């Protein structure tokens, strides 16, 4: 079946603009994660959704970042008033259950000019 | 929080040779460890995992070794192939199988030479 799908694959935006990144998890996966990956670095946890529980937002770096998830389906990560330091690859992952292996999408490469 | 680090940022090996990628961790409460492979332009792909009650686990051409005494993890790839060229990340979690609490290292770039 289809894996985790993210769109767009690349996004170039001007400083100060808002951007919205989309993630379609694997069907039936209850858990969904967003990570940020800066160039040459590891993955930085941003936010976690599990079923109908309140999301774990503890990794969001500032209040300019927010994310939503519709049920156990699509998630969107929104970055308001983008800054150059927001430039990174944003990765989404889903897992069948909270303790199941993660399946990653190919990410959205965000460049803020 | 505590960090997971890698000894070498880059590793070059000849095709057919064995590769060993190392990872050090500092959290003594770490219970679950995973290796991921990330090819250029793609998301990380699960390779193999190991729990702290084991010191060795084997997969297809890959072996993970865990030394809890010195907090060291390694990934061995047998008969390295060009398709193995990628960045390899280790990740650790303080709770068994808790993906939410995974901490990732910065990665090692493996290059397979012809």
Contacts between the chains, C-beta under 8 A, distances in Angstrom:
chain1	res1	chain2	res2	distance
A	4	B	43	7.3
A	31	B	99	7.0
A	31	B	100	7.9
A	33	B	99	7.1
A	33	B	100	7.4
A	40	B	106	7.1
A	40	B	107	7.6
A	41	B	106	5.3
A	41	B	107	7.6
A	42	B	4	7.6
A	42	B	89	6.0
A	42	B	104	3.7
A	42	B	105	5.3
A	42	B	106	4.6
A	42	B	107	6.0
A	43	B	44	7.2
A	43	B	89	7.3
A	43	B	91	7.8
A	43	B	104	4.2
A	44	B	104	7.9
A	45	B	100	7.8
A	45	B	102	7.4
A	48	B	100	5.0
A	50	B	100	7.8
A	56	B	100	6.5
A	91	B	43	5.4
A	91	B	44	7.5
A	93	B	43	7.3
A	93	B	99	7.9
A	95	B	99	5.7
A	98	B	98	7.2
A	98	B	99	6.9
A	98	B	100	6.8
A	99	B	96	7.3
A	99	B	97	3.5
A	99	B	98	6.0
A	99	B	99	6.7
A	100	B	97	7.5
A	100	B	99	7.2
A	101	B	34	7.6
A	101	B	46	5.0
A	101	B	49	7.2
A	101	B	99	7.4
A	102	B	44	7.8
A	102	B	46	7.0
A	102	B	99	5.3
A	102	B	102	7.7
A	103	B	46	7.7
A	104	B	43	3.1
A	104	B	44	5.0
A	104	B	45	7.2
A	105	B	43	5.2
A	106	B	41	6.6
A	106	B	42	5.1
A	106	B	43	5.0
A	107	B	42	7.8
A	107	B	43	5.6
